[in-house]
């Protein structure tokens, strides 16, 4: 014989489940919107970076075309490393 309190408990559990489920939907929508905004921002920044790299490349080619004896200056100056010391054992 089923206990009447079991059906009450089951009903409360179901209400709790559906209440939690209904609270998840707006959260998931907001997370999806935030991810879409982040993806758009990343795409925009990538496009800007690629455009800048293309402009830098064209500028370097233009400099080489004007002065074929000069090399285009690199943006990063790498310091030269000293030669490795050889340890000789006598």
C-alpha positions as CSV (number, residue, x, y, z in Angstrom):
1,X,0.0,0.0,0.0
2,X,1.4,3.3,-1.0
3,X,1.9,5.9,1.6
4,X,0.2,9.3,0.8
5,X,3.2,11.2,2.0
6,X,5.3,9.5,-0.8
7,X,3.2,11.2,-3.5
8,X,3.6,14.5,-1.7
9,X,7.3,14.0,-1.6
10,X,7.4,13.1,-5.2
11,X,5.4,16.1,-6.1
12,X,7.7,18.4,-4.1
13,X,10.8,16.8,-5.7
14,X,9.3,17.4,-9.2
15,X,8.5,21.0,-8.4
16,X,12.0,21.6,-7.2
17,X,13.4,19.9,-10.3
18,X,11.3,22.0,-12.7
19,X,12.0,25.2,-10.7
20,X,15.7,24.6,-10.9
21,X,15.4,23.7,-14.6
22,X,13.4,26.9,-15.4
23,X,16.2,29.0,-13.6
24,X,18.9,27.3,-15.9
25,X,17.3,28.5,-19.1
26,X,18.0,32.3,-18.7
27,X,21.5,31.5,-17.4
28,X,22.2,29.4,-20.4
29,X,20.9,32.1,-22.7
30,X,23.1,34.7,-21.1
31,X,26.2,32.5,-21.2
32,X,25.5,31.8,-24.9
33,X,25.2,35.5,-25.5
34,X,28.5,36.2,-23.7
35,X,30.3,33.5,-25.7
36,X,28.9,35.0,-28.9
37,X,30.2,38.5,-27.9
38,X,33.6,37.1,-27.0
39,X,33.8,35.3,-30.3
40,X,32.9,38.5,-32.2
41,X,35.5,40.4,-30.3
42,X,38.1,37.8,-31.0
43,X,37.2,37.8,-34.7
44,X,37.4,41.6,-34.9
45,X,40.8,41.7,-33.1
46,X,42.1,38.9,-35.4
47,X,41.0,40.8,-38.5
48,X,42.7,44.0,-37.2
49,X,45.9,42.1,-36.5
50,X,46.0,40.5,-39.9
51,X,45.3,43.9,-41.6
52,X,48.2,45.4,-39.6
53,X,50.5,42.6,-40.6
54,X,49.6,43.0,-44.2
55,X,50.2,46.8,-44.0
56,X,53.6,46.2,-42.4
57,X,54.5,43.6,-45.1
58,X,53.5,46.0,-47.9
59,X,55.5,48.8,-46.2
60,X,58.6,46.6,-45.9
61,X,58.3,45.6,-49.6
62,X,58.0,49.3,-50.5
63,X,61.2,50.1,-48.6
64,X,63.0,47.3,-50.2
65,X,61.8,48.4,-53.7
66,X,63.0,52.0,-53.0
67,X,66.4,51.0,-51.5
68,X,67.4,47.6,-52.8
69,X,70.7,47.8,-50.9
70,X,69.1,48.3,-47.5
71,X,67.3,45.7,-45.6
72,X,64.1,46.6,-43.9
73,X,64.5,47.2,-40.2
74,X,63.0,44.5,-38.1
75,X,60.8,45.7,-35.3
76,X,62.5,43.5,-32.7
77,X,66.2,43.9,-32.3
78,X,67.6,40.6,-31.2
79,X,70.8,40.9,-29.2
80,X,73.7,38.9,-30.5
81,X,74.7,36.1,-28.2
82,X,78.4,35.7,-27.3
83,X,80.1,32.5,-28.5
84,X,79.9,29.6,-26.2
85,X,83.0,29.1,-24.1
86,X,84.9,25.9,-24.9
87,X,86.4,24.3,-21.9
88,X,89.6,22.5,-22.7
89,X,91.0,19.9,-20.5
90,X,94.8,19.2,-20.7
